[in-house]
Amino acid sequence: MGLREWSVGGVLLSPLLAYVLFALLLTGVLRLVLQRIGLSQWIWHEALFDCALFVCVLAGSVYFLGQ
């Protein structure tokens, strides 16, 4: 996909928007998996964990898909 801007109707859109949407979807799926297998009971602060998981997934998606 790369990190080049998209022109949609004369408006430049950042490719980070697509990465953020992908990371949100993947973070939600990972949270559901963690709840299903019972590992969510070991999470001390859920909001902090969700934020950290989102940042890690976003960094990984930009690294692997941004080349």
C-alpha positions in Angstrom: 0.0 0.0 0.0 2.8 2.4 0.8 2.7 5.7 2.6 1.7 8.0 -0.3 -1.3 10.3 0.0 -4.5 9.6 -1.9 -6.3 12.2 -3.9 -10.1 11.8 -3.5 -12.0 14.6 -5.2 -9.1 17.1 -4.8 -8.7 16.3 -1.1 -5.5 14.6 0.0 -6.1 11.7 2.4 -3.4 10.2 4.6 -2.8 6.4 4.2 -2.6 6.3 8.0 -6.5 6.4 8.0 -6.6 3.0 6.4 -4.0 1.6 8.8 -5.9 3.0 11.8 -9.2 1.4 10.6 -7.4 -1.9 10.0 -5.7 -1.8 13.4 -9.0 -1.0 15.1 -10.6 -4.0 13.5 -7.7 -6.3 14.4 -7.6 -5.0 18.0 -11.3 -5.8 18.4 -10.8 -9.3 17.1 -7.8 -9.9 19.4 -9.8 -8.6 22.4 -12.6 -11.0 21.5 -10.2 -13.9 21.2 -8.6 -13.0 24.6 -12.1 -13.0 26.2 -13.1 -16.3 24.6 -10.0 -18.2 25.8 -10.1 -16.7 29.3 -7.0 -14.6 29.3 -8.8 -11.3 29.8 -9.2 -12.0 33.5 -5.4 -11.5 33.9 -5.6 -7.9 32.5 -5.2 -5.4 35.3 -6.2 -2.2 33.6 -8.4 -2.9 30.6 -8.4 0.6 29.1 -4.6 0.8 29.3 -4.2 -2.6 27.8 -6.6 -1.8 24.9 -4.6 1.4 24.2 -1.3 -0.4 24.3 -2.7 -3.3 22.1 -4.0 -0.8 19.5 -0.6 1.0 19.4 1.2 -2.3 18.9 -1.1 -3.5 16.2 -1.0 -0.1 14.4 2.8 -0.1 14.5 3.0 -3.7 13.2 0.5 -3.0 10.5 2.4 0.1 9.3 5.6 -1.8 9.4 4.4 -4.8 7.5 1.9 -3.3 5.1 3.7 0.0 4.5 6.5 -1.4 2.5 
